[in-house]
């Protein structure tokens, strides 16, 4: 869903909250998305995984879901340069 990606890549907390308010209320208004809305809010906005937005990490820290992905990506880039 593009809406979740927009939340993830919010530039700051204010933008994130604005997107959430619009999307959650829209999801609650669609019968097929009501249950998803409850799940999303409880799990990804209030639960253990609530700090998943890109703007949250401190400068210099990876913004991927798994910081090892950044490390592996860098190794891959360097190995390609060395193998040329």
ZADO-1210 file (C-alpha; in nm, 4 decimals, padded with zeros to 6 digits):
<atoms>
<atom x="00.0000" y="00.0000" z="00.0000" code="UNK" pos="1"/>
<atom x="00.1326" y="00.3387" z="-00.1007" code="UNK" pos="2"/>
<atom x="-00.0181" y="00.4885" z="00.2144" code="UNK" pos="3"/>
<atom x="00.2056" y="00.2817" z="00.4440" code="UNK" pos="4"/>
<atom x="00.5098" y="00.3654" z="00.2355" code="UNK" pos="5"/>
<atom x="00.4219" y="00.7349" z="00.2684" code="UNK" pos="6"/>
<atom x="00.4067" y="00.6916" z="00.6461" code="UNK" pos="7"/>
<atom x="00.7413" y="00.5134" z="00.6506" code="UNK" pos="8"/>
<atom x="00.9165" y="00.7845" z="00.4504" code="UNK" pos="9"/>
<atom x="00.7635" y="01.0796" z="00.6385" code="UNK" pos="10"/>
<atom x="01.0137" y="01.3612" z="00.6887" code="UNK" pos="11"/>
<atom x="00.9108" y="01.4299" z="01.0475" code="UNK" pos="12"/>
<atom x="00.6616" y="01.3434" z="01.3212" code="UNK" pos="13"/>
<atom x="00.4158" y="01.6156" z="01.2165" code="UNK" pos="14"/>
<atom x="00.3962" y="01.4849" z="00.8588" code="UNK" pos="15"/>
<atom x="00.3654" y="01.1283" z="00.9906" code="UNK" pos="16"/>
<atom x="00.0757" y="01.2197" z="01.2215" code="UNK" pos="17"/>
<atom x="-00.1033" y="01.4049" z="00.9406" code="UNK" pos="18"/>
<atom x="-00.0783" y="01.1015" z="00.7117" code="UNK" pos="19"/>
<atom x="-00.1920" y="00.8664" z="00.9902" code="UNK" pos="20"/>
<atom x="-00.4999" y="01.0727" z="01.0744" code="UNK" pos="21"/>
<atom x="-00.6123" y="01.0795" z="00.7114" code="UNK" pos="22"/>
<atom x="-00.5411" y="00.7159" z="00.6328" code="UNK" pos="23"/>
<atom x="-00.6680" y="00.5569" z="00.9538" code="UNK" pos="24"/>
<atom x="-00.9968" y="00.7434" z="00.9285" code="UNK" pos="25"/>
<atom x="-01.0256" y="00.6426" z="00.5604" code="UNK" pos="26"/>
<atom x="-00.9473" y="00.2779" z="00.6436" code="UNK" pos="27"/>
<atom x="-01.2047" y="00.2776" z="00.9234" code="UNK" pos="28"/>
<atom x="-01.4639" y="00.3988" z="00.6739" code="UNK" pos="29"/>
<atom x="-01.4119" y="00.1002" z="00.4421" code="UNK" pos="30"/>
<atom x="-01.5745" y="-00.2179" z="00.5703" code="UNK" pos="31"/>
<atom x="-01.3025" y="-00.4476" z="00.4315" code="UNK" pos="32"/>
<atom x="-01.0264" y="-00.2378" z="00.5922" code="UNK" pos="33"/>
<atom x="-01.1771" y="-00.1908" z="00.9398" code="UNK" pos="34"/>
<atom x="-01.0078" y="-00.4960" z="01.0890" code="UNK" pos="35"/>
<atom x="-00.6797" y="-00.4051" z="00.9177" code="UNK" pos="36"/>
<atom x="-00.7043" y="-00.0540" z="01.0617" code="UNK" pos="37"/>
<atom x="-00.7347" y="-00.1919" z="01.4166" code="UNK" pos="38"/>
<atom x="-00.4434" y="-00.4319" z="01.3592" code="UNK" pos="39"/>
<atom x="-00.2234" y="-00.1603" z="01.2048" code="UNK" pos="40"/>
<atom x="-00.2925" y="00.0891" z="01.4798" code="UNK" pos="41"/>
<atom x="-00.2368" y="-00.1597" z="01.7641" code="UNK" pos="42"/>
<atom x="00.0731" y="-00.3202" z="01.6134" code="UNK" pos="43"/>
<atom x="00.2522" y="-00.0518" z="01.4153" code="UNK" pos="44"/>
<atom x="00.1433" y="00.2706" z="01.5868" code="UNK" pos="45"/>
<atom x="00.1025" y="00.1709" z="01.9531" code="UNK" pos="46"/>
<atom x="00.2802" y="-00.1648" z="01.9886" code="UNK" pos="47"/>
<atom x="00.6391" y="-00.2826" z="02.0126" code="UNK" pos="48"/>
<atom x="00.7109" y="-00.1911" z="01.6505" code="UNK" pos="49"/>
<atom x="00.5981" y="00.1724" z="01.6696" code="UNK" pos="50"/>
<atom x="00.9406" y="00.3239" z="01.5848" code="UNK" pos="51"/>
<atom x="00.9669" y="00.2126" z="01.2216" code="UNK" pos="52"/>
<atom x="00.9609" y="00.5501" z="01.0453" code="UNK" pos="53"/>
<atom x="01.2665" y="00.6641" z="00.8488" code="UNK" pos="54"/>
<atom x="01.2914" y="00.9989" z="01.0301" code="UNK" pos="55"/>
<atom x="01.3490" y="00.8336" z="01.3721" code="UNK" pos="56"/>
<atom x="01.7088" y="00.6993" z="01.3522" code="UNK" pos="57"/>
<atom x="01.9862" y="00.9307" z="01.4625" code="UNK" pos="58"/>
<atom x="02.2050" y="01.0797" z="01.1880" code="UNK" pos="59"/>
<atom x="02.4608" y="00.8290" z="01.0659" code="UNK" pos="60"/>
<atom x="02.2489" y="00.5254" z="01.1502" code="UNK" pos="61"/>
<atom x="02.0900" y="00.3050" z="00.8858" code="UNK" pos="62"/>
<atom x="01.7316" y="00.3764" z="00.7836" code="UNK" pos="63"/>
<atom x="01.6624" y="00.0239" z="00.6624" code="UNK" pos="64"/>
<atom x="01.4612" y="-00.2249" z="00.8639" code="UNK" pos="65"/>
<atom x="01.7821" y="-00.4152" z="00.9259" code="UNK" pos="66"/>
<atom x="02.1075" y="-00.2216" z="00.9609" code="UNK" pos="67"/>
<atom x="02.3068" y="-00.5214" z="00.8372" code="UNK" pos="68"/>
<atom x="02.1460" y="-00.4643" z="00.4949" code="UNK" pos="69"/>
<atom x="02.3368" y="-00.1362" z="00.4672" code="UNK" pos="70"/>
<atom x="02.6611" y="-00.3053" z="00.5672" code="UNK" pos="71"/>
<atom x="02.6109" y="-00.5878" z="00.3168" code="UNK" pos="72"/>
<atom x="02.5199" y="-00.3373" z="00.0467" code="UNK" pos="73"/>
<atom x="02.8402" y="-00.1451" z="00.1041" code="UNK" pos="74"/>
<atom x="03.0484" y="-00.4656" z="00.0924" code="UNK" pos="75"/>
<atom x="02.8771" y="-00.5570" z="-00.2339" code="UNK" pos="76"/>
<atom x="02.9559" y="-00.2151" z="-00.3834" code="UNK" pos="77"/>
<atom x="03.3192" y="-00.2360" z="-00.2795" code="UNK" pos="78"/>
<atom x="03.3622" y="-00.5911" z="-00.4089" code="UNK" pos="79"/>
<atom x="03.2212" y="-00.4892" z="-00.7479" code="UNK" pos="80"/>
<atom x="03.4713" y="-00.2043" z="-00.7654" code="UNK" pos="81"/>
<atom x="03.7592" y="-00.4335" z="-00.6732" code="UNK" pos="82"/>
<atom x="03.6594" y="-00.7000" z="-00.9262" code="UNK" pos="83"/>
<atom x="03.6560" y="-00.4580" z="-01.2214" code="UNK" pos="84"/>
</atoms>
